[in-house]
Amino acid sequence: MKTVGICRFSYQGKGGFKLGIDDPPALAAFLYDEARMEERFRLFEAITLPCIAAQTDPDFTFLIVTGNWFPKHYLERLKTLTARISQCVIRQYPPRPHRKIMAKAVNDWRGAPDSTCLQFRLDDDDAMALNFVERFKQTAHDLSAITAQHSSVAVDFNQGYVFTAGAAGVKLWPYHYPYSAIALGMIVQAGSDDTIMSHGHQNLWKTMPTLTLTGEDMMMRGHNDFNDSRTEGKGNTFDYQPMDAEKAAHIRATFGIDDAHVREVFSRP
């Protein structure tokens, strides 16, 4: 089955951020601020890309979408970071309504909807388990009797961690969260041009059948200086704890995140 993950990398469009900045130059100034971009690149390198590069099932595409206004030197840095990861494909789109452009990017990649398509999304500061694609495909196979009756079905792996990352390494808090944007997939049948970006991830259960799977760590949700969730006003606070050797080994084996590498990336000038 065709399988694609989509990642918005500082795409400048209408919506998609909770900042309420409607003026395109003002949004560009925020998105491409040097301090913000430095954090995004370091998180992408140390947290997100390792889990993409080491998936146990490598047969998928990781579609990285950014905007036409994306500064050239950042685009070159993004290309350099992803050059050795064959699943990574970078696409640029003009500033348009965010959700419509992300859906268009998925369907542009998919082409004619003549076969089932597995879709997932991942933010540029998050990680999914190294066996996510494999487990997602197996679950889609197991659900074949249900997916045959519905144009779209969602699969939600709801267990993992929320974390911070920096020069002191990774700090964690165990986390269960339904319909997160991480380790959440959608099975789209042939003949449908639906996409995972056509729905708010927390509202998928309102529009299609869903299956929730728990009991194994499948997601790492970033919570850092420029994380969009910090603008929600919900008072998201967690009692982050440093990792001991056993936990660091578990995170490395499960997500491909190496604490020593995180420390090195965030200690650079």
N, C-alpha and C positions, 0 to 999 in steps of 0.2 A: 504494500500500500504506500502511496505517496505520503511522505511525512514532512511537515515543515513547522519550524518554530519561528516566531517573529519577535524581534527585539527593537524597540524604539530607542535610538541613541541620539538624545538631544534633538529630536525632530521638532522643528519650529512650525507649528500649525495652530489652528484654532481649537481650543480645548485640549484635553489630555493632561493638563497640569491644573492644580488647584489654586493657582496664584491669582487668577482673575486679571491677568495682563492681556488686554485685547490689542494693544498697539504693537504691530509687528517689530518695529525697531527696538521698542522697550523690552519685548520678550527676547529678542536676539541678544540684547545687552545682558540680560539675566542668564540666559542659557550658555552663552559663550564667554562669560566671565572667567578669567584665568584660574582663579581659585576653585570655582565649581568644576571646570573641565578637568583640572588636575585630579580632583577627587574621583570624578567619573572614570577617567582612564585608569587610575590605579585600582579601583574596585573591579573594573571590567577585566583587567589583566590578572589580578590575584584571586578573584572570586568566581566570576562568570565564565570566562573562557576555559579554565581548567576542566569544568564539568562538561563543556561542549566537546572539547578535544578528546576526552577519555570515555565517552559513552560506550557501553558494552555492545550496543547495536549502532554502528556508525552510519547506517543507511538513512540519512535524513539531511535536510537543508536547514541551516540557521540563517534566517533572513534578517540582516541588520539594516534598518531603515533610518536614514537621516535626511536633512533638508538641503535644498539647493543653496541656501544661505550659509551652510556649514563652512566655516573658514577652511581654506585649502590646507593649511599646515596641520589642522586637526584631522582632516580627511586622510592625509598622507600617514599620519600617526596611526589612525585606525586601520588602514590598509597594511601597514607594517606589522601591527599586533596580530592580525588575523591571517597573514599570508600563509602560514604553515598549517592552518586548520582548514581542511578541504571542505568541511560543511559550511563554512562562512561565506555568505554572499552579501555584498554591500549594494544597496540601492538608494538613490536620492530622488526625492519628490518635492514639488513646489509647496509653498505654505498654503494649505487648504484645511478644511475641517479634519481634525486628527483621526477620528474613528473611520471616516470614509476613506482616507488615504491608506490607513493601515489595512483595511479590508481589501482595497484595490491592490495593494502590494502583494497580499496573499494570493489573490486570484490572478494577478499578472504572472506570478510564479507558477501557479497551478495549471494555467491554460484551460483548455476545454474540460468541463467537469464530467468527464466520461468514466471516472473511476472513483472509488472511495478515497477520501483524503483525511489523514490524521493531522490535526493542527494543535499547536500549543503556543504559549507566549511566555516571555521571560524578560524581566527588566534588566537593565545593565548593571545593577548592583546586587543581583540575587543569584542563587544557584539551585540546581535540582540534582537529585541523586544520579550517580553514574549509570544506574540501570533504568532511568526513567523511560527512555525511548523503548527499551526492550519490554518493560512492564506495561507500558501504554499499548504497544502493539499486541501483546498477549491478551490484555484485557479487552481490546477491540475484537479479537478473535473469539474470546469467551462470550462476548455480548452479541454475537452475530444474529441470534434469533430476535433480539430486541432492536438492534440497529436496522435490521431489514424492514422494520415497520415504521421507522421514524427518519426524517431527513437529517436530523442532528441529535446526537446524544453526547453528554458531557461525562468525563471521568475525573474525579477529584481525589487526589492524594493529599490528606489534610494534616499530616504530622511532620514536625521538623523543629526548626529553631528560628528565632529572631536574633540578630547579631549586630555587633559593631566591629569594625576592623580599622586598625591603625598601626603606628609604629610599635605599639605594645602587643600587637598580634590580634587574634580573634577572641572576643568575649561573647558568651552565649546565654540564651534563656530558652528553655524548652517551650514548644509552641504547638498548639492545635488551632487550626483556623479553617473554617469552611469556605470553599470557593475563593481561595486566594488566587492571585495571578500566577502563582508558582506551582509547578507540578499539577497543573490543571490542563486537561486536554479536551478536544472536541472531535468526535467522529462525524464527518460530513459525507453523506451518501452521494453516489453518482447522480448527476442531474440537478443537484443543488449547488448554488453559488454562495451559500451561507459561509460565514467565517467566524473564527473565535473572536475577532475584533469587531464584529457586528453587534456584540452584546456586552453589557457591563458584566465583568466576571462574577461579581457578587450576586447577580440576578439571573444567572444561567438556569437555576432551578425553576424560575418562573416561566421559562419559554421552551423547555425541552426536558425529557427524562434525564436523570443524572444518577451516577453511581459514586458513592463515597467509599474510599478505601483508607483504612487506618492501620496502625500497628507497626509501621516501619518509617524510619526517617527518610523523607523524600524532598523536603524543601528547606532552603536557607533564605530567610527574608532580611535584607539589609535595612539598617536603621542608622543612617549616618547624617553628616551635617547638612547635605542638600537633598536628603530623601524627601520625596514629595509628600509622604504621609505626615511629615512634621508640620505641614500647613493646614491639616484638617481641623485643628482645634479640639481634638478628642483626648488630649492629655496622655498620649501613648508613652508610657514609661515602663521599663522592664529592669529587673534586678540582674543585670548582666554579670556573669561570672567568668573569670579567666579559665582557660582549659588546662587541666592536668595532662600528664603524658598519655593516659588511657583515652581521655576524651579527644585529644588532638589526633591520636591514631585512628579513632573512629571517624572523625570528620574527614581526615585524609582519605581513608578507605571508602567512605560513603559518597563524598562530594568532590574528591580530588583537590581539596583546599589544603595546602601545606602551610602551617603556621609560620614556619621559618621564612618561607617565600613571601608571605603577607608582611612580615616584619621588614624584610629587605625592601620590598616595593615601596612601603610607606615611609621608609627611612631615607629614601633618596632625596637629594636637595630639590 
